[in-house]
Amino acid sequence: MIEGKIVGSSLELFRNAKKIAAFGGSDLFKVGKGSNDFSMSHGSFKIKEKISEKKSLEVKAVEDEGGTFALKLDEGEIKVEIDGDLVRFTPVGLEGYNRLWFSYPATPFESVYGAGEIFSEFNLRGKKVNVWVAEHINALQVAKKLLKQVVGIKNTKRKQAFKKYETYFAQPTFVSSQKYFFHSFSTARHEFDFSNKDFHVVKFDSVAPFVMGYGDSFEEVVGLLSDVLGRQPVLPDWVYDGHILGVQGGTDKMMELYQKAVNAGVKVCGIWIQDWEGRRVTAVGKQLFWNWEWDKDYYPNLDEKIKELNAKGVRVLGYCNPFLAVEKPLYQEATKKGYCVKDKEGKDYYVKITTFPAAMIDLTNPEAYDWYKEIIKKNMIGLGLSGWMADFGEYLPTDCVLFSGEDPELVHNTWPVRWAKLNREAVEECDKLGEIMFFTRAGFSGTQKYSTMMWNGDNHVDFSIDFGLPSVIPAMLSLTCSGFGLSHSDVGGYTTFFNLKRSEELYMRWNEMNAFSPLMRGHEGLNPDLNAQFDASEEVLRHGAKMSAIHARIKSYLKDAVEYNNKVGVGVIRPLFFYYDEKEAYDEAYEYMLARDVLVAPVLEAGAKKREVYLPNDKWIHLESGKVYGGGRFEVDAPVGEPPVFLRANADENVRKLFENIFSEVRV
């Protein structure tokens, strides 16, 4: 098997290429033909695959072609090219196939991470991963959970079978504990099989190039990956100055809630009004009318209020997505001009969203793309919005007809990339990059270079390990390992039904976690009336004031981390194993490093007053008590308002001054 990095001289690469060939023999590469049958419901997919042909291709020889090597197969070849610490693989002469399998040697104790955004696991070793962009949470999962809770079954630590999970952000990338990454350039579906102790298998639903990158540290590895995929710009300065309130209900309600927060001492840097374009009430909750025009009846004088709030240092944010409400004027214009995705009969393809249908703008149509971009520039940026949630991107059906004539199966995964690109261009064409931040839910390879921020989607308003508060931690960590370094979650979660509703305790614990993250933003949730909000009680208001003040206090630390991500490609939320070569660090999914010097261990259980934490072999200052710990496992006090957060004792002096005594010195 390969030893060390595949870098250096041509002779070194040649020798390693021969080792790959010796490992693989007739199992290194396989090709075949197959077809997929996709069935989509509310963005969730059932996929049935039929393989009609599959055969091994033996490596007959490894030929040096002057810096580029060729793995000569008994049919076709794989070109292998060194590019610094990257090794690029390009299949040649295999155009008659649409399936490719690549096997790569593994070690028995190796760990693997990435594949986009994975909520239920962090270390993927032993798992089989379906890389296909989809809705993360479907109605059947919620229904089963609610039914169990009704009959008294409530197990927040229960996980569904991994094969049942889907994700908004899927990407054919993984990072190994052996300090290398793999990334495929195919836009098709992939399957990663990490279940064998001796090798990993990647199945491509197309024949396409791929790349592997090698480093001496994990920062080098993810930095190389970001060289391939792109990096996010730095965030606007205002986003660090406190909490972005998630409110809705019209102009008067917005201002009333803003004033209530300010009067309670909450540091407010933004107000996010997702219903700026109007609201519809459905069977599942208070949802939005997807017509991207200011609803002047619902939000009278909004333009003036935005200016008034901006003068106080408070920004206003909105919402948009790539759908159009079929009852509204923008859809009538779009359908008349032929701007919507079509079905096979040439009609606009309506996609069911919860309880209502919606049409999709065809992002492969240049005229439609530009038309939609102008709507954002005029109706959102022109109104004065300083950001927005750029929602969705997962729902492109594989049986639709696109303007470009492209195969929807090969376009599906790229849809969120195109959507992020459209938003980014709108911001840049208005010369507002650095002032405006938009945050996306869905993603695929390339979203990294267009989106300014990810958020972790529609999490449940509970402590469940698979969909609730705990799940966003492995999600953020896996995004970092997939080359996307800026992510956050809705404070308090989103998905709310019947007896699945947000408690005050959950809201406060989530707020604690987000205070130690790149962005602190609330959400009223799918059914706000069932959820505890930022003003649920005097205790919640006091807690919110303290956490927003803490977030604002660490602004300089967060800004430095965001700039580091922009320059180097290393995310703000980082796994412990990036810096500590310990078994526990490779397995830890529910603690994270906030940049290099701060370890955060959010409280993950209802009613908890303590939490067991794992601390790597270093010296750590417990921020609440000031007690110094070495490495090991410890139970620490963690009452509401005092989450377990630790500072590396040998951090830079300025960082130590910023964080030490933070819980006692921040007063509200």
Buried (B, 14 or more C-beta within 10 A) or exposed (E): EBEEBBBEEBEBBBBBBBBBBEBBEEBBBBBBBBEBEBEBEBBBBEBEBEEEEEEBBBBEEBEEEEEBBBBBBEBBBBBBBBEEBBBBBBBEEBEEBBBBBBBBBBEEEBBBBBBBBBBBBBBBBEBBBBBBBBBBBBBEBBEEBEEEBEEEEBEBEEBEEBEEBBBBBBBBBBBBBBBBBBBBBBBBBBBBBBEEEEBBBBBBBBBBBBBBBBBEEBBBBBBBBBBBBBBBBBBBEBBBBBBBBBBBBBBEBBBBBBEBBBEBBBBBBBBBBBBBBBBBEEEBBBBBBBBBBBBEEBBEEBBEBBEEBBEEEBBBBBBBBBBBBBBBEBBEEBBEEBBBBBBEEEEBBBBEBEEBBBBBBBBBBEEBBEBBBEBBBBBBBBBBBBBBBBBBBBBBBBEBBBBEEEEBBBBBBBBBBBBBBBBBBBBEBBEBBBBBBBBBBBBBBBBBBBBBBBBBBBBBBBBBBBBBBBBBBBBBBBBBBBBBBBBBBBBBBBBBBEEBBBBBBBBBBBBBBBBBBBBBBBBBBBBBEBBBBBBBEEEBBBBBBBBBBBBBBBBEBBBBBBEBBBEBBBBBBBBBBBBBEBEBBBBBBBBBBBBBBBBBBBBBBBEBEBBEBBBBEBBBBBBBEEEEBEBEEBEBEBEBBBBBBBBBBEBEEEBBEBBBEBBEEBEB
